Amino acid sequence: MAYWLFKSEPNTWSWDDQVAAGRDNGEWDGVRNYQACNNMKPMKIGDRGFFYHSVNEKRIVGIVEVVKEYYPDPSDASGRFGMVNVAAVEPVPAPVTLADIKADERLADIALVKQSRLSVMPIADEHWKIICEKAGVTP
């Protein structure tokens, strides 16, 4: 299993929207950055990811699971970008802020710190465990 982080502006698509979408309607569409899009290509059904509210909140608020692997994004007229579907698994009991992550030297090389504008990024196994502990979730 691989781990990921999905960033979303809560006023555009929030954790509550993700939960309401259910298992079959969590399309992670609209990604127009090549690196973020390329990060979705190797995703497999069952991979887990952190759901991160960007902009003002800057915090991990939930965990999602990939339920449909990479396929063309129908909202992209150019045909260059794709998407995956994710489903909400659980909210995190203790949201983990960007400040919390930056303050932990064990997370210094996480993509969220190094490439802060990237909307979809991989999370190393050891980083997943550390963040899950901070969030009060069993990895």
N, C-alpha and C positions, 0 to 999 in steps of 0.2 A: 504494500500500500504506500502511496506517495501522499505528501501533504502540501497544501496550497494556502494562499491567502487571497481572498476576493474583496476588493475595495469598492464601496458604493457610497454615493452621496445620499444621506438619509432622506433628504427632501425629494429625491428622484426615485430611489428604490431602497427602502429601509428593511431592517430585520423583520418588522411586523408585516411588511409586504411579502417578504420571502416566506414567512410562516403561512400567510393567507394563500399564497400561490399553490400550496400543497405539493405533493410529490411529483406531479406530472406537468406543472406549469412554471417551473423555476428556470426560465430561459435566461442564460447569462449572455445577452446579446448586446450589440452596440459597441463592442470593443474595437477601437480603430488604431491601436498602437501595435506595430508588428511584433515587438518583443512580448507584449502581454498576450497577443493572439498565439504566438508560437509557444508560449507557456501552456496554453490550453490543449495543444495538439497531442501531447503524450498522456493526458489525463485518462484514467480508466474508471469504469463503474466501481464504486465503493471507495475511491479515494476520498479523503476528508480535507476540509478546508476551514480556515477561520473566516468569519464574516465580519468585515471591518467597516465601521462607519467613518467616513473621511470628513473633510471640511472642518466644521467646528468641534465635533466630538472627538475624532481621532482616537478611536478605541475599538477593540475586538469585543463584539457583543454576542456572538453565537458561533455555532459549528454547523457546517453544511456537508453534504455528501454528493459526489458526482453521481448522477442517475442516468445521464445520456452522454456518450462520448462525442468528441469534436465533430461538427458537421457545418456546412455552409450557413452563414447568417443571412436569412432572407431580407433583412433590412439593409444589406450592403449591395447597392446596385453594381458596384465594381466587381463583385465576386471574389475579392481578395481576402476577406475576413470571415472567420467562422465563430462558433460558439459552442458551449456545452450547456447542459441542464444540471442544476443543483437543487437539492431539497434540504430544507431546514432539518437538523437533527435535534439540537437542543440549544437553548440560550446558555451563556456562561453565567454562573452565579456571581462572579466578580469580574466585571469588564476590565480588560487590560488596556491601559492607555499607551499611546506612543511614548509619552514621558516615562512610563514604567519600563518600557522596552529599552529606551535609550539609557536609562539609569543602570541597567544590568549589563555588565561588561561581557557576560557570556553570550549576549545577543548583539554584540557590536558589529558583526559582519552580516546580519540579517538583511535581506533585500529591502525590507520596509524602511530601514535606516539609510542604506546605501543608494537606493533608487526610489525615493519617496513618491514619485509621481506615477510609478508603474501600478496599473490597476489589478493585475493578476500576476502572482509571483509564487515560486516554489518556496517551501519551508523545509529546512533540513530536519531529519528525525529528532536530533538532540534539541533543536529549537522548539519543535512541536511539544516535546515533553516539558521543557522549562515553562513555556507559555501556558500550557494546560495546568500545570501546578499553580501558577500565578492566578489563573482564572477559576480555580477550584473545581477542575474537571479531571476525571481519571483518564489518562492518555490511552 
